[in-house]
Amino acid sequence: MLKNGTALLAEYKNKGDEPYYCPYKGCTLRCTTKGNLLIHMRRWHDPDLPKIDAQKNIILRTSGDRKIISFDEHCRDLLEENEKFDTIELPRTRGVVYCPYIGCKTTNTKLGTLFKHIRRFHDPTFPFIPHTRSIRIFLDRKGRSILFDENSRNTLRKNQKIVPCNAFGEPL
């Protein structure tokens, strides 16, 4: 709940410059940086919000219905005051990404190249995913996140499929 029950309104010179939106119901704040948004969320909505490194590729997932909160304009009004959520760190395309199939030792520095490998050697039906600014989530059929990090190695059996999802966790 907002301090002292006050409403929070924000005005900007160029509204296109604020790509991060507060996900709490009724809040109209937009910020130019994720760090400022996290500070706002901690100050006005949830003082128990853990410290999150704004430089990491982080999204939130509600604990109850598992909705993905990626801080874009589509995520407005998704959180009730004091609603609990989990944090998920998504892989960056820089650094090493790992194939999640059991027994496969393939690694790469580009996620797109790893996706080509998955289509060629593991799942020819895995869709082509263009590089866009929207966040993508990948799940196995049980709904567990596949982050293509070292912890995702050897998690999928031969015939298991990866389910690409949009920022809301809905299959594409």
Disulfide bonds with the S-S distance in Angstrom:
none
